[in-house]
Amino acid sequence: MESQIFEMSDIDIAWCPGCGNFSILKVLKLALSELDIKPEKLVLVSGIGQAAKIPHYFRTNFFNGLHGRAIPPATAIKVVNPDLTVIAESGDGDMYGEGGNHLINAIRRNPDITNIVHNNMVYGLTKGQASPTSQIGFKTPVQVKGVFLEPFNPLALAVALDASFVARAFSDDIEQTKEILKEAISHRGFALVDIFQPCVSFNKVNTHKWFKENTYYLDNSHDPHDRGNAFQKAIEREKLPLGIFYRNDKKSTFEENVGVYRQNKEPLALRKIERKNKLSDLIKSKR
Amino acid sequence: MNAPQAQKKDEVSVVLCGEAGQGIQTVEQILARCLKLSGFHVFASKEYMSRVRGGSNSTEIRISSKRVSAFLDRMDLLIPFHKGALKHVEKRISADTIVLGDRDIIPKDSRMPVNKYIDIPFSKIASDIGGRIYVNIIAAGVVLGTVGVEQRLLTNFIREFFSKKSEDVIEKNIEAIKKGYEIGTQILNSGKIEFAMCSSPKVKEENLLNGAEAVGLGALAGGCEFLSSYPMSPSTGVMVFLSQQMQDFDVVVEQAEDEISAINMAIGASYGGARSMVTTSGGGFALMIEGVSLAGMLETPVVIHIGQRPGPATGLPTRTEQADLELALYSGHGEFPRIVFAPGNLKDAFSLTQKAFNLADKYQIPVFVLTDQYLIDSLMNLPLLDIPDTRYESHVVRTHKGYKRYELTEVGISPRGIPGFGEGLVGVDSDEHDEEAHITEDLVLRKKMVDKRLKKLDSIKKEIVPPELIGASNYKVLITGWGSTYNVVREALQELGREDISFLHFKQVYPLYEGTRDYLQKAHRNIIIENNATSQFGKLIKLYTGMDIEARILKYNGLAFSVEEVAAEIKKILGKEKI
């Protein structure tokens, strides 16, 4: 399937020229088309922020909700209709700041959704304040003396919670990012993909060049089923590893656990509800 | 203390009072079910502290030959389980109240106005059976004995009630209830208490429900397929009820990490095509408010049940109030339509919750069901709920190529598609959007979209649930109320026996019934009754009718109105003036 199927005609993209979001948009379309996922069977769920505008540049179903709240609706959409491929996508402020609690609990709940986080270590839409992943010393108009909060480490958090799939990518590397996304989307269970993405307007420290120089890819010696080792990799700070850190293929998903699909595989959302007899019996039993 | 005098009553109010953990709730359940199975009308209402052990909690159980459905101050029988009990219900003890209990529970200083007292050594009997834990079951037995329930029912009933317990525990509970029953029968035969309640086989066939179950059954009847919530008293009962029905009814019930997640999940589920709801209380709902606005903007149906309790902030977590009407009315930034229901009784709770799902779906809006702790925790028999046509009205359409989620239409309602059903694509956006849900700053279109959303109000107003007038239509005095005060005001008016007073009860508080002004204008005197401090519904009425109801009966100490209290307040207001 050609990625053209996801293209929209005549759109006015709100991102700055050179923004890493463009590559992510392109790569995601490529990954989905190579996986042969049709626009009608896909739902992009996003929050608010520059990254969260992605559904508006994508021909598919979408739910562009509230800031920080992409994961809860994505979880619910998947559980009421498991036939859909559901991707929750937003920036680091949205997913790790405003919506941090949802990330933690989505990992525990393990819905079969993919969580893509555009991580540029800065707030773009609100013009340059620190994000949860901003590095110590990063100066902004608000953090005037530089950030002194410990940067949020999404990968370490996810591995600590035994998330079913944990990866990091870099937006400039189209091929590698595409492969990581394909793995993540195909993975059964919650898949977190943190994507480094340079912000050309508000982050003059973590630039295209900086990411290039400060990252490296995990090689074949890394066993993604080794949780201890994955955690070690997740807390490396000298150079930041990229690739699939960890996966646990044995976990059951939220959809499998809720019970409505044990006997009947038809999506809940598409079932015809016939309750009259059951309800009548239930009412009679309450005597 | 004097020996109790004989008295005949066709209705009795029994109050049990004890510490949290002494099994008051269990007794309430046992008595209500057993009495109802025996054909007596029952009504049980509880007030309790926000703690798991200790304190003082009480339950009132009214047992009657005729239907009863409201809280009374009067106590005919009082069974205290601990030393603080009499103090706790002191103000309700009258010269006719008969106290049944351990002698040492009655305070030695006789300032406590206990006139009639029957010594029952509950603790000793319980210890003989196997421990203090059986006190509550013995007490239940005593009540059943004094009322004259058939003894043969007891064993089976206890067996069934404790079916999940071990045989030993079941046997001891049977022994306890029988022992209590014997004592009750002796009291009855001694003539110290004389009840003349008649049982009716019809009652046996009725439902025995509390408010949470009524809301839950309404949700099932309304096609609810998804509930996400965070536990919060007093609304949790609805989540518990639906959890128990998950398997039989294919409902997803998820305990969310917080209320923000809960409502965003519910909206997501609804977008995905499942009928969804949340259940919460004031503080939890406060966290959901951005989500309410989201539902308004996305035009995605969601049913919001708020079991009100006193605020601000944590307030009185286990008590009752009607003070979140304005919160529900004005929740959510921006302007968008909504509907607010306020069931007056359990039948309303069932039918309005069902209706809430249908209307949420039809108009693609948030619909509120406002109850409170009093309604949620009231347990009573009522005629078997009538299942209306459960072929619930679905308004979801199969999409076609080129489908536009927010197509501009004359009535403001765009046909609602769901993803994966049809050939079209379904987008929704919290930003202002065009017909295909894409973000826009086209300000001409913005205005069209606001108008489209608000236009739905025109249709909504055509099917407002009208208020119910109780009493004659040629009233001189009109009492206006809403929500859970329905039964208590009704009974207070029966007690007053004045044909010139009628009661106008609102089950839908917003949009306000358009004939409201006519009702109010007809009265020489208007009185409003609300379980809050600022007459929130009165303010709403003033906003939409221009009429100010100055005579107010307001209660906000955390407790529900009692029948006597309402009657006295009405008398007090009317006593001052000539109608």
Interface residues (C-beta under 8 A of the other chain):
Chain A: P39 E40 K41 V43 V45 I48 K53 P55 H56 R59 T60 N61 F62 F63 N64 G65 L66 R69 I71 P72 P73 A74 T75 A76 I77 K78 V79 V80 N81 D83 L84 N101 H102 I104 N105 V258 G259 V260 N264 P267 L268 A269 L270 R271 I273 E274 R275 K276 K278 L279 S280 L282 I283 K284 K286 R287
Chain B: K36 L37 K204 E205 E206 N207 L208 L209 E213 L217 L220 A221 G223 E225 F226 S228 Q245 M246 Q247 D248 F249 D250 V251 V252 E254 A256 E257 D258 I260 S261 A262 N264 M265 A266 I267 G268 A269 Y271 G272 G273 A274 S276 E290 G291 L294 L298 L384 L385 I387 T390 R391 Y392 I418 P419 G420 F421 E423 G424 L425 V426 G427 V428 D429 S430 D431 A437 H438 I439
